[in-house]
Amino acid sequence: MNINIIQLNKIKIIKYFQCIFIECLSKFGVFLKKYEYQLIFNYFDKDKSGSICYNEFIDGIRMPLNERRTNMVRKVFFSLDRDGSGVIDLEEMKCRLNFDNDVDVVYGRTTTDFKKEQYFNNFDRLGVQDGKVTQQEFLDFYQDLGMSIANDDYFIELLEDQWGVTENDDKLIAQQESQRVVEAVRNKFIELSGGNKDDVILKKIFQQYDFNHDGYIGMDDFQQITKKFGIKFETKYLSLCFNKVDTHHSGFIEFDEFFDFVVHGIGFISDFRQTQKSEKII
């Protein structure tokens, strides 16, 4: 008999919560059929308790991260999970987390310590109690945060600023490596010219390294130049290096591009230049 009373009370409680749920939806102008209300309620009520707790509600409205955001969040997580255990320590996160570029901090409206406190309070709301954060909890946190950030680029920039992790390490490395190679090539040409800006001298050097004698330096020529100068790099960066000198993007380096590269530096583009004789390159 007592069991029946408990069951009856449970049914009444469930119906009560469902009525509140329907009432809330109606206040937002959502009017549905009875079975549709039930389907929505069941969707949120993950543990089938007959009520919807805060975490179930958040889980229900949380938009999944897109692929780009997910990859970035995971990249940050793996950078924090140094031992590969699949969990990260909140204390270690506090040491890494950086709010120096936060607008409110920059303008003195708040402090980095206060921003960190706010940040980690959100993990408490996610149910993190043991000071350890799993990958899924980390993703859930940024899913919540991501709901208020519509722009993917801003979301990525936010993580890069906070954690010091770049989205595309390969791109950054390629840029740095190609810059190193091209600067080394330029320094060798400056050395060969004696630091001179004279057209005639630079023209002779240009012709000397036009190995095919076709009036320009192609990519094959450029590769031979780097080998002759003893500049070592991975060939996958060759086109990126070459394009830094080929400012016309024609597929070959003409003398005016070569002159501007040696005299003025990487990426310089001039529409008109006067011959400057007997001047030293700075």
N, C-alpha and C positions, 0 to 999 in steps of 0.2 A: 504493500500500500504506500509506504514511504517513498519507494522507488518511483511509483507512478506519479506522486506529487512532485518529486524532483524533476522528472521528465516534463511534466506539465508546466512547471515554473520555467524550465529551460526554454520551452517552446514560446512561452509568453515573452521572455527576455529577448529571444531572437526576433520575434515579430516586432517588439518595441524598437530595436535597433534598425530593423528594416524600414519601419515607419519614419524614423528620424532621417534615414538615408534618402528616402523618397522625398521627404519634406525639403531637405537640403537641395536636392536636384531641382525641385520645382521653383525654388527661390532664384535659381540661375536660369529659369525659363526652359528647363528640360522636362518634357512631359512624354512618357512612354507607356507602352502596354505593360501589364503586370508581370508577364514572364520576362520582358526585357529588363525591368528593374531587378528581377531576381538574378538574371544572368550577370548583370553588372556587379551586383552585390557579391555574388559568388566569386567573381573575378578578383575583387579586392580581398575577400575573406580567405586568404591563403591557408590558414590553419584550420578552417572550417569550424571556428568557435562560435559563429553566429554574430560576431561583432568585428568591426574593423579598427585595429589599433593604428597608431601613428605610423609605425614602420611599414605596415601593410599598405597604408594609404600612399606613402611616399614611393614604395615599390611599384604601386599601380600606376602612378602618374609619371614616373621617371621615364624619360625618353632614352633609349639606348644610344651609346656613343657610336658615331660613325667610324668607319675603318681607320681614317687618318687620326682621329682623336684617340681611339683605342690603342693604336700602335705607339702613339706618343706617351700615353699614360703608362703603358707597359714598359716602355723604354726607361722612363723615370723610375718605375718600381724596381726594375732589374739593376739599375745603377745604385739603388739603395740596398738591395738584397745581395750584399757582397759575398756571403757564404753560400748562396744558392739554396737556402733552406725553405724558401717560399713564403717567409714572413719577414717583416721589417720592424725594427724597434722604434717606438715613438720617440725615445730620447735621442736616438741617432738622427731621426728625421728633424728634430728640433735644431740640431747642430747644422744640418745642411740647408734647411729652409731659409730663404733670403727674401726680405721685403724691402730692400734698399731702393728699388725702382718703383715701389708702390706710390701712387699719386698722393695719397693722404700722408704717407711718411715723408715724401719729398717736400711737401708744403707745410710740414710740421703740425698737421691736424691730429696725428696720432703717432704712436711709437712702434718700432718693430716688435717689441715685446708684447704689446697689446694685440697686434695683428696675429702674432703666433698663438697667443692665448685663444683668440677667436677661432683660428684655424683648427686647433686641436680639440676645442669644445665640440666641433662638428663630428669628430670621430666618436666622442662619448655618446652623441645622439644616435650614431649608427650601431651602438652596442659594443664598441671595442672597450673591454674591461681589463684585459690582462697586459696592456701596454704593447701588444703585438698586433700588427696589421697584416692581414693576408692580401694576396693580389686581388681577390674578388672585392674585399672591403675597400681597397684603394680605388678600384674601378668604380664601385658604387658611389664613393665620395665624389669623384669627378663627374659621374653621371648627374648627381644632384647639382653640382656647381655648373656643369655645362648647360643646364636648362635655362640659366639666366644669361648665357653668352651665345648669341646667334652666329657670330662670325668665327669661322674655323681658325683663321690666321691669328685673331686676337687670343683665342683659347690656347693655341700652340705657343704664342709669344709669352703668355702668362706663365705657362709651365717652364719655358726656357729661362725666364727671369727668376722664378721661384727656386728652381733646382739646379740651374747651371748646366742643363742638358740640352744640346742642340737637336733639332728634329732630324736633320740630314747631315750626319758626320761625314759621309762619303763626299758630299758636295763641298763641304768646308775643307776637307783634306785635299781634294782635287784643286780647289782654288789656291790654297796655300802652296801646294807642290808646284803647280804651273807657274805661279808668281816667282817662286825660288829659281826655277829653271830659266825662265825668260830673263830675270835680272842677272843671272850668271852669264848668259849668252851676251847680254848687252855690255856687261863689264869687260868681257873678253874683246869685244869689238872696240870699245873705248881704249883698251890697252893697245890693240893693234894700230889704232889711228893716232896714238900718242895724245889722246884727248883733244884732237883737232876737229874743227867743224868744217873744214875745207871740202867743198864738193868734189874736187878732183881726187883727193886722197880717199874719201869715202866711196867714190865711184869705183876706184881700183879694187878696194876691199870687197865691194859688192860683186864685182865681176869675178874676183878670185873665188868667191864662195857660191857663185852660180855654176855649179858643177856640170850642169847639162848645157851651159852656154846658150840658153834660150831667152835671155833678157830678163829673167825674174828668178826668184828663189821659191821653189815649190816645197811641198811638205817633205818629199824625199831629200831635197837639199838641206832642209832645216834639220832633219834627223841626222844627216851626215855631219852637219856643223856641230851638233851637240856631242857627237862621238869624237870628232876631231879635237874639240875643246875639253874632252874628258868629263863631260857633265852627265852623270848617271841619273836615270829616272825610269819609271815604268812606262812602257810604250802606250798604255791606255790613256796617258795624259798628253800624248803628242799633239792631237788636234786642238786641245784646249790651249796648249802653249803656242802653237802656230797662230791661232786666231787672235791672240793678244797682240801680235805684230801685224797680222793681216787686217788692218783697220778698215779697209775698203770691203772686206768680206768677199773678195773675188776668187779666192781659192789659191792665190799666189801672192808673194810679196814683191811689189815693184820698188824701184829705187827710191821714190819719194817716201814710201812707207818705211823703208830701211833707214833713210836719212833721219826722218822724224823719230824713229825708234831709238837710234843711237844718240842723237843730239838732245832730244827732249824727254825721252823716257817712254815707258809702257803705256799704250792706249792713247798717245797723243795723235790728234788728227788736225792737219792744217790744210786750208784751201789754197793758201799762197805762202811761199816762203822766199825770202831773199837769201842769196848766198852770203854766208858770213865766213870770211877767210881769216886764218891765223888766230882764231879765238879758241880758248880752252873750254872744254866741256866741264860744267860744274857737276 
